[in-house]
Amino acid sequence: MLEQEGRGDGTDATRNRCQARNAILDGGVDVAHEVADIVAPVLGWDGATIEREVEHYRKRVAAERDSQEQLDDRTADSARLGAPEVRVGVG
């Protein structure tokens, strides 16, 4: 399903597919590598891609947490967007 929908990144798999970001206190950071290992064969990821996706997910979670601590929307948006999109042509 991931590859059919063109959603080939770890953020989608961890944050959207299993709702780890909202359901787990650490935002799913501790399970990000496990999730990446599970979806890697489906998406054709090698070891380097897995590591890049996991690191990117960790940065996204950190940026979102940082945004929630800002005093105004503009600063929060800026903090949230601090982690770039990992997929080519996105963000």
Order of alpha helices (4+ residues) and beta strands (2+ residues): alpha-alpha-alpha-alpha-alpha
